[in-house]
Amino acid sequence: MREGSKRNWANEYQAFLSAREVSPPAGLSQGLLAKIGGLLNPSPWLVFIKVSLIHAGVGLLGLLACPQMGVSLTGDEDAGLAHLFMSLGDVGCQFACGGFFLGSSLLAISWVLSAEELRVLRRFGGRQLAALSGISLLVLIGAGAEASLGLSLIWLSGAILCGIASLELGWRLRLARMPG
């Protein structure tokens, strides 16, 4: 580094230190604080909407790999994972299908949402995952799913439990890849 550069830097630093303090306009400061506050503390409703939209996309893709209670995008009820899950019996199949359906979505969600949105989802996760599972089950029934009360409750249990586990796994994987 040249000697003249050092002197310039030192002079500029001294000029900065001796400059008079200027405060930004109050409206600008308040707007900036509100924007940062919103980013750091997202609304649970907005997070739920994002989660629902991502789940809708991943859930549709999931129907290619595993039909849910007879609802399939391929038209083949024994396609993909269904054959494997059916080997677990009716109860095991329903639990595994629900777990796959919501679990795969939440694993994807844990990589798509911001860290702040994930914190909100983890804080309100039980309620949001129960609502998401219930809505998913109602949509599947509306699409023609063959559902009984008992097997639907098992499907919901698999969806919620595996969803929570997948969300936690995704969160931990995200933490592991974060710098520092």
C-alpha atoms as one frame of an Amber mdcrd trajectory, in Angstrom:
protein
   0.000   0.000   0.000   1.309   3.441  -0.860   2.066   5.971   1.860  -0.300
   8.540   0.288  -3.215   6.068   0.514  -2.639   5.616   4.237  -2.693   9.378
   4.765  -5.869   9.739   2.701  -7.595   7.042   4.676  -6.517   8.564   7.982
  -7.682  12.046   6.885 -11.027  10.723   5.669 -11.518   8.845   8.926 -10.759
  11.976  10.968 -13.185  13.983   8.802 -15.848  11.348   9.413 -15.301  11.438
  13.174 -15.489  15.231  13.298 -18.605  15.509  11.077 -21.783  16.720  12.737
 -24.352  14.069  13.593 -27.361  13.942  11.271 -30.476  11.999  12.218 -32.638
  10.474   9.503 -36.257  11.669   9.269 -38.520  10.084  11.910 -40.902   8.669
   9.280 -38.042   6.914   7.523 -36.749   5.430  10.783 -40.214   4.211  11.811
 -40.887   2.760   8.354 -37.576   0.941   8.347 -38.138  -0.433  11.854 -41.641
  -1.612  10.877 -40.296  -3.311   7.727 -37.525  -5.076   9.652 -39.984  -6.022
  12.406 -42.296  -7.561   9.804 -39.453  -9.546   8.256 -38.236 -10.803  11.629
 -41.737 -11.588  12.937 -43.889 -12.761  10.017 -47.615 -13.186  10.527 -48.634
 -16.767  11.392 -51.509 -16.400   8.899 -49.173 -15.432   6.065 -46.870 -18.307
   6.972 -49.865 -20.682   6.927 -50.890 -19.424   3.479 -47.352 -19.965   2.147
 -47.191 -23.410   3.749 -50.580 -24.303   2.238 -49.555 -23.229  -1.260 -46.265
 -25.138  -1.112 -48.075 -28.177   0.295 -50.613 -28.042  -2.552 -47.815 -28.262
  -5.118 -45.778 -30.906  -3.322 -48.949 -32.836  -2.422 -49.953 -33.038  -6.080
 -46.496 -34.348  -6.950 -46.803 -36.778  -4.047 -49.959 -38.221  -5.598 -47.768
 -39.366  -8.498 -45.619 -41.410  -6.103 -48.284 -42.589  -3.652 -52.050 -42.561
  -4.151 -53.928 -41.357  -1.079 -57.008 -43.440  -0.202 -57.610 -44.239  -3.869
 -56.924 -40.704  -5.162 -54.138 -40.842  -7.726 -52.885 -38.675 -10.569 -51.704
 -41.752 -12.484 -54.954 -43.710 -12.232 -53.042 -46.684 -10.812 -53.893 -47.243
  -7.152 -50.994 -49.691  -6.763 -48.395 -47.309  -8.220 -45.175 -46.209  -6.591
 -44.980 -46.365  -2.835 -48.534 -47.688  -2.461 -47.404 -51.259  -3.060 -44.750
 -50.928  -0.325 -47.114 -49.197   2.110 -49.876 -51.763   1.512 -47.541 -54.476
   2.744 -47.839 -52.794   6.183 -51.561 -53.633   6.355 -54.491 -51.201   6.344
 -53.442 -49.330   9.480 -49.759 -49.147   8.560 -50.576 -48.127   5.000 -52.837
 -45.264   6.090 -50.286 -44.047   8.636 -47.435 -44.226   6.091 -49.494 -42.555
   3.348 -50.492 -39.673   5.607 -46.907 -39.380   6.794 -45.541 -39.356   3.260
 -48.173 -36.892   2.038 -47.560 -34.233   4.683 -43.994 -35.188   5.608 -42.655
 -34.700   2.078 -44.332 -31.294   1.915 -42.883 -30.166   5.225 -39.417 -31.320
   4.281 -39.689 -29.161   1.140 -41.210 -26.305   3.146 -38.288 -26.351   5.577
 -35.963 -25.568   2.650 -38.184 -22.944   0.975 -39.333 -20.750   3.869 -37.057
 -18.191   5.455 -35.564 -18.973   8.859 -37.960 -16.469  10.459 -40.986 -18.095
   8.797 -39.786 -21.494   9.976 -39.523 -20.197  13.535 -43.157 -19.068  13.324
 -44.197 -22.422  11.854 -42.363 -24.294  14.595 -43.980 -22.049  17.245 -47.508
 -22.557  15.886 -46.674 -25.858  14.176 -49.030 -28.173  16.013 -52.103 -26.100
  15.225 -51.023 -25.293  11.687 -50.090 -28.899  10.881 -53.346 -30.208  12.328
 -55.279 -27.678  10.217 -53.230 -28.473   7.105 -53.738 -32.219   7.636 -57.472
 -31.800   8.154 -57.838 -29.590   5.080 -55.784 -32.090   3.046 -57.987 -34.960
   4.169 -61.147 -33.004   3.280 -59.741 -32.175  -0.173 -58.867 -35.847  -0.744
 -62.382 -36.899   0.324 -63.793 -34.242  -2.007 -61.663 -35.714  -4.807 -63.220
 -39.132  -4.203 -61.047 -40.711  -1.513 -62.433 -43.877   0.021 -62.267 -42.934
   3.690 -63.652 -44.417   6.869 -63.529 -42.600  10.186 -61.022 -45.003  11.755
 -58.613 -45.092   8.812 -58.937 -41.329   8.355 -57.879 -40.792  11.972 -54.878
 -43.055  11.391 -54.027 -41.145   8.196 -54.289 -37.853  10.138 -52.057 -39.233
  12.900 -49.418 -40.257  10.372 -49.657 -36.901   8.612 -49.292 -34.858  11.800
 -46.595 -36.966  13.473 -44.484 -37.422  10.349 -45.087 -33.792   9.419 -43.694
 -32.621  12.751 -40.731 -34.997  12.421 -40.035 -33.851   8.840 -40.244 -30.192
   9.821 -37.798 -30.774  12.670 -35.452 -32.744  10.394 -35.558 -29.999   7.771
 -34.941 -27.347  10.437 -31.911 -29.206  11.774 -30.522 -29.709   8.270 -30.956
 -25.978   7.638 -29.145 -25.144  10.868 -26.323 -27.507   9.959 -25.711 -25.741
   6.637 -25.906 -22.208   8.081 -22.550 -20.467   8.386 -21.127 -19.855  11.850
